[in-house]
Amino acid sequence: MNLSKFLLFFVLFFLNITFIYAGEQIDIIESSRNSCVKIYSKDGNSFGSGFFISDDLIATCFHVIASINQNGQQINWNIYPDLQITTITGENIHANCISPPTQKDPSPLYKDFAVLKLTKKPTNLKNYVLQFSDKDIKTIKIGSDCYFSGYPLFTPVLITHKGMISGIDDIRSVICIQGSINKGNSGGALISNDGKVIGIVSMREGGISKALEDLTVHIENTEKQGFVHFMGVDPLQAIKETVKTLDTFISTGIGYAINIKFLMEYTLKNQILK
């Protein structure tokens, strides 16, 4: 084989591998998008993301579908009664939570996951049920690609991102993601480069979120002493709104996902998925 033929063979071989890899990426992205739903509650003024784990079951984060308040050592929660999901095709379906935390099993609250059952199965959707990964996340390589879809912030359309696995905690509970995760992404499926779910996107690192939280508490305590208006403007309320805006939109590009094994164990234990 002369040099020109060898080079031609090498180029064609390289292009073939590239096309196969690109095709696999497109398949994963399509699966991520077809499975993703928007979850919202008007009563709770809450919105987030979720994904199909069967033809009428949705997985998401517990904090997306319930209000959670902590009073000392006690944590109180209330699941929103008007939960609705919207599929990628625009179909709206009512949903009910079938995984409420209990004293016997509080894992949905502490591991931040929930399972919703739809009042009817969606129509006009194909290949929309995602499969759980059977791998131990400890075997997942740091630096490998990951994918997630959702409805962050106030985007009017479904958004899909490609990120990177940047870390895993020692107890294999939390997966760290280098990617654009914002409010509204919570509940979306974190998909590995083999196309299976390895986690549920749960939160993003806001960088100064703790400082903003402390400032909000300070403002609320100060408000109890009375109000002062300057040229018709309440400075404390103005600062409070600024803090709220910063807390919503500032992101360091670091996010976290809860290991999917907690949801898997719960669904098997309670015979939700058979």
MILO-823332 format. One record per residue (C-alpha): residue in one letter; residue number from 0; x, y, z. Coordinates in nm, 2 decimals. Layout:
<pts>
> rest|nr|east|north|up
> A|NUM|X|Y|Z .
...
</pts>
This chain:
<pts>
> rest|nr|east|north|up
> M|0|0.00|0.00|0.00 .
> N|1|0.16|0.33|-0.11 .
> L|2|0.16|0.64|0.11 .
> S|3|-0.13|0.81|-0.06 .
> K|4|-0.36|0.51|-0.02 .
> F|5|-0.26|0.47|0.34 .
> L|6|-0.34|0.83|0.41 .
> L|7|-0.67|0.80|0.24 .
> F|8|-0.76|0.49|0.44 .
> F|9|-0.65|0.67|0.76 .
> V|10|-0.87|0.97|0.69 .
> L|11|-1.17|0.77|0.60 .
> F|12|-1.13|0.55|0.91 .
> F|13|-1.10|0.86|1.13 .
> L|14|-1.41|1.02|0.97 .
> N|15|-1.61|0.70|1.02 .
> I|16|-1.52|0.69|1.39 .
> T|17|-1.61|1.06|1.42 .
> F|18|-1.95|1.02|1.26 .
> I|19|-2.03|0.72|1.48 .
> Y|20|-1.94|0.92|1.79 .
> A|21|-2.14|1.22|1.68 .
> G|22|-2.44|1.00|1.60 .
> E|23|-2.42|0.85|1.95 .
> Q|24|-2.42|1.21|2.10 .
> I|25|-2.73|1.30|1.89 .
> D|26|-2.91|0.99|2.01 .
> I|27|-2.84|1.07|2.38 .
> I|28|-2.95|1.43|2.33 .
> E|29|-3.27|1.33|2.17 .
> S|30|-3.35|1.08|2.45 .
> S|31|-3.27|1.35|2.71 .
> R|32|-3.51|1.59|2.54 .
> N|33|-3.79|1.35|2.46 .
> S|34|-3.80|1.23|2.82 .
> C|35|-3.77|1.57|2.99 .
> V|36|-4.08|1.75|3.12 .
> K|37|-4.15|2.08|3.28 .
> I|38|-4.31|2.06|3.63 .
> Y|39|-4.50|2.35|3.78 .
> S|40|-4.74|2.45|4.05 .
> K|41|-4.93|2.78|4.05 .
> D|42|-5.02|2.74|4.41 .
> G|43|-4.66|2.70|4.51 .
> N|44|-4.52|2.94|4.26 .
> S|45|-4.27|2.66|4.18 .
> F|46|-4.13|2.52|3.86 .
> G|47|-3.86|2.27|3.77 .
> S|48|-3.78|1.97|3.55 .
> G|49|-3.84|1.60|3.55 .
> F|50|-3.81|1.29|3.34 .
> F|51|-4.00|0.98|3.25 .
> I|52|-3.90|0.65|3.42 .
> S|53|-4.20|0.47|3.28 .
> D|54|-4.49|0.56|3.05 .
> D|55|-4.68|0.73|3.33 .
> L|56|-4.42|0.79|3.60 .
> I|57|-4.20|1.10|3.64 .
> A|58|-3.89|1.14|3.85 .
> T|59|-3.79|1.48|3.99 .
> C|60|-3.65|1.65|4.30 .
> F|61|-3.87|1.67|4.61 .
> H|62|-3.80|2.04|4.65 .
> V|63|-3.95|2.10|4.31 .
> I|64|-4.29|1.96|4.41 .
> A|65|-4.32|2.07|4.78 .
> S|66|-4.26|2.36|5.01 .
> I|67|-4.00|2.28|5.28 .
> N|68|-3.95|2.47|5.60 .
> Q|69|-3.71|2.41|5.89 .
> N|70|-3.79|2.52|6.24 .
> G|71|-3.50|2.43|6.46 .
> Q|72|-3.45|2.05|6.43 .
> Q|73|-3.79|2.00|6.28 .
> I|74|-3.85|2.00|5.90 .
> N|75|-4.20|2.06|5.78 .
> W|76|-4.31|2.00|5.42 .
> N|77|-4.62|2.03|5.21 .
> I|78|-4.67|1.87|4.87 .
> Y|79|-4.83|2.11|4.61 .
> P|80|-5.18|1.97|4.52 .
> D|81|-5.19|2.13|4.17 .
> L|82|-4.88|1.97|4.01 .
> Q|83|-4.88|1.98|3.63 .
> I|84|-4.63|1.85|3.38 .
> T|85|-4.57|1.97|3.02 .
> T|86|-4.41|1.73|2.77 .
> I|87|-4.18|1.84|2.49 .
> T|88|-4.48|1.82|2.25 .
> G|89|-4.67|2.07|2.47 .
> E|90|-4.91|1.83|2.63 .
> N|91|-5.02|1.93|2.98 .
> I|92|-5.10|1.65|3.23 .
> H|93|-5.19|1.66|3.60 .
> A|94|-4.96|1.46|3.83 .
> N|95|-4.97|1.33|4.19 .
> C|96|-4.68|1.25|4.41 .
> I|97|-4.67|0.88|4.51 .
> S|98|-4.35|0.90|4.71 .
> P|99|-4.42|1.12|5.02 .
> P|100|-4.16|1.11|5.30 .
> T|101|-4.27|0.91|5.61 .
> Q|102|-4.12|0.86|5.95 .
> K|103|-4.04|0.50|5.84 .
> D|104|-3.88|0.62|5.52 .
> P|105|-3.78|0.99|5.50 .
> S|106|-3.54|0.93|5.21 .
> P|107|-3.74|1.13|4.95 .
> L|108|-3.70|1.44|5.17 .
> Y|109|-3.33|1.39|5.27 .
> K|110|-3.21|1.25|4.93 .
> D|111|-3.43|1.50|4.75 .
> F|112|-3.62|1.29|4.50 .
> A|113|-3.98|1.23|4.41 .
> V|114|-4.19|1.01|4.19 .
> L|115|-4.50|1.15|4.02 .
> K|116|-4.78|0.95|3.87 .
> L|117|-4.97|1.10|3.57 .
> T|118|-5.34|1.10|3.55 .
> K|119|-5.31|0.98|3.19 .
> K|120|-5.03|0.86|2.96 .
> P|121|-4.88|1.11|2.72 .
> T|122|-4.96|1.09|2.35 .
> N|123|-4.74|1.16|2.05 .
> L|124|-4.42|1.08|2.23 .
> K|125|-4.16|0.82|2.11 .
> N|126|-3.87|0.66|2.30 .
> Y|127|-3.92|0.89|2.60 .
> V|128|-3.86|0.65|2.89 .
> L|129|-3.50|0.67|3.02 .
> Q|130|-3.31|0.37|3.17 .
> F|131|-3.12|0.38|3.49 .
> S|132|-2.75|0.31|3.48 .
> D|133|-2.65|-0.02|3.64 .
> K|134|-2.29|0.11|3.70 .
> D|135|-2.15|0.22|4.03 .
> I|136|-2.09|0.59|3.99 .
> K|137|-1.75|0.54|4.15 .
> T|138|-1.65|0.37|3.82 .
> I|139|-1.75|0.67|3.62 .
> K|140|-1.44|0.86|3.50 .
> I|141|-1.39|1.21|3.61 .
> G|142|-1.37|1.42|3.30 .
> S|143|-1.63|1.22|3.11 .
> D|144|-1.91|1.38|2.92 .
> C|145|-2.26|1.41|3.07 .
> Y|146|-2.59|1.56|2.94 .
> F|147|-2.90|1.71|3.09 .
> S|148|-3.21|1.89|2.97 .
> G|149|-3.45|2.12|3.15 .
> Y|150|-3.63|2.45|3.19 .
> P|151|-3.38|2.68|3.36 .
> L|152|-3.47|3.03|3.48 .
> F|153|-3.74|3.17|3.25 .
> T|154|-3.65|3.01|2.92 .
> P|155|-3.96|2.96|2.70 .
> V|156|-3.82|2.64|2.55 .
> L|157|-3.65|2.32|2.66 .
> I|158|-3.27|2.37|2.70 .
> T|159|-3.02|2.09|2.67 .
> H|160|-2.66|2.11|2.79 .
> K|161|-2.35|1.91|2.76 .
> G|162|-2.13|1.91|3.07 .
> M|163|-1.85|1.72|3.24 .
> I|164|-1.83|1.50|3.54 .
> S|165|-1.60|1.70|3.77 .
> G|166|-1.61|1.51|4.10 .
> I|167|-1.78|1.25|4.31 .
> D|168|-1.80|1.26|4.69 .
> D|169|-1.65|0.99|4.91 .
> I|170|-1.98|0.83|5.00 .
> R|171|-2.09|0.82|4.63 .
> S|172|-2.40|1.03|4.71 .
> V|173|-2.34|1.35|4.51 .
> I|174|-2.20|1.39|4.15 .
> C|175|-2.04|1.72|4.08 .
> I|176|-2.10|1.87|3.73 .
> Q|177|-1.91|2.13|3.54 .
> G|178|-2.20|2.28|3.34 .
> S|179|-2.46|2.55|3.31 .
> I|180|-2.70|2.46|3.59 .
> N|181|-2.95|2.71|3.71 .
> K|182|-3.28|2.73|3.90 .
> G|183|-3.54|2.53|3.71 .
> N|184|-3.29|2.26|3.61 .
> S|185|-3.37|2.08|3.93 .
> G|186|-3.52|1.74|3.87 .
> G|187|-3.37|1.68|3.53 .
> A|188|-3.19|1.36|3.45 .
> L|189|-2.81|1.36|3.44 .
> I|190|-2.72|1.12|3.16 .
> S|191|-2.38|0.96|3.12 .
> N|192|-2.20|0.91|2.78 .
> D|193|-2.36|0.56|2.76 .
> G|194|-2.71|0.72|2.74 .
> K|195|-2.83|0.61|3.09 .
> V|196|-2.94|0.81|3.39 .
> I|197|-2.67|0.83|3.67 .
> G|198|-2.83|1.11|3.87 .
> I|199|-3.09|1.37|3.93 .
> V|200|-2.98|1.73|3.89 .
> S|201|-3.05|1.89|4.23 .
> M|202|-2.89|2.23|4.27 .
> R|203|-2.62|2.47|4.15 .
> E|204|-2.34|2.64|4.33 .
> G|205|-2.43|3.01|4.34 .
> G|206|-2.09|3.13|4.47 .
> I|207|-2.23|3.40|4.70 .
> S|208|-2.56|3.23|4.78 .
> K|209|-2.47|3.19|5.16 .
> A|210|-2.37|3.55|5.19 .
> L|211|-2.70|3.65|5.02 .
> E|212|-2.90|3.43|5.25 .
> D|213|-2.73|3.59|5.55 .
> L|214|-2.81|3.94|5.41 .
> T|215|-3.17|3.85|5.36 .
> V|216|-3.20|3.73|5.72 .
> H|217|-3.05|4.06|5.83 .
> I|218|-3.29|4.26|5.63 .
> E|219|-3.59|4.06|5.76 .
> N|220|-3.48|4.12|6.12 .
> T|221|-3.42|4.49|6.05 .
> E|222|-3.77|4.52|5.90 .
> K|223|-3.92|4.42|6.23 .
> Q|224|-3.79|4.75|6.38 .
> G|225|-4.00|4.95|6.13 .
> F|226|-3.98|5.10|5.78 .
> V|227|-3.80|5.40|5.65 .
> H|228|-3.88|5.55|5.30 .
> F|229|-3.64|5.77|5.11 .
> M|230|-3.81|5.97|4.83 .
> G|231|-4.09|5.71|4.82 .
> V|232|-3.86|5.41|4.81 .
> D|233|-3.80|5.16|5.09 .
> P|234|-3.42|5.09|5.07 .
> L|235|-3.45|4.76|5.25 .
> Q|236|-3.71|4.63|5.00 .
> A|237|-3.49|4.75|4.71 .
> I|238|-3.19|4.57|4.85 .
> K|239|-3.41|4.26|4.91 .
> E|240|-3.52|4.25|4.55 .
> T|241|-3.16|4.30|4.44 .
> V|242|-3.05|4.00|4.65 .
> K|243|-3.33|3.79|4.51 .
> T|244|-3.23|3.87|4.15 .
> L|245|-2.86|3.80|4.22 .
> D|246|-2.95|3.47|4.39 .
> T|247|-3.16|3.37|4.09 .
> F|248|-2.91|3.44|3.82 .
> I|249|-2.56|3.42|3.95 .
> S|250|-2.40|3.08|3.88 .
> T|251|-2.04|2.96|3.90 .
> G|252|-2.10|2.69|3.64 .
> I|253|-2.08|2.42|3.91 .
> G|254|-2.38|2.20|3.98 .
> Y|255|-2.47|1.88|4.17 .
> A|256|-2.67|1.57|4.11 .
> I|257|-2.80|1.31|4.35 .
> N|258|-2.69|0.96|4.28 .
> I|259|-2.98|0.78|4.10 .
> K|260|-2.93|0.47|4.32 .
> F|261|-3.14|0.63|4.60 .
> L|262|-3.44|0.66|4.36 .
> M|263|-3.37|0.31|4.23 .
> E|264|-3.37|0.15|4.57 .
> Y|265|-3.69|0.33|4.67 .
> T|266|-3.88|0.23|4.36 .
> L|267|-3.78|-0.13|4.40 .
> K|268|-3.85|-0.14|4.77 .
> N|269|-4.20|0.01|4.72 .
> Q|270|-4.27|-0.19|4.40 .
> I|271|-4.32|0.13|4.20 .
> L|272|-4.12|0.00|3.91 .
> K|273|-4.15|-0.37|3.84 .
</pts>
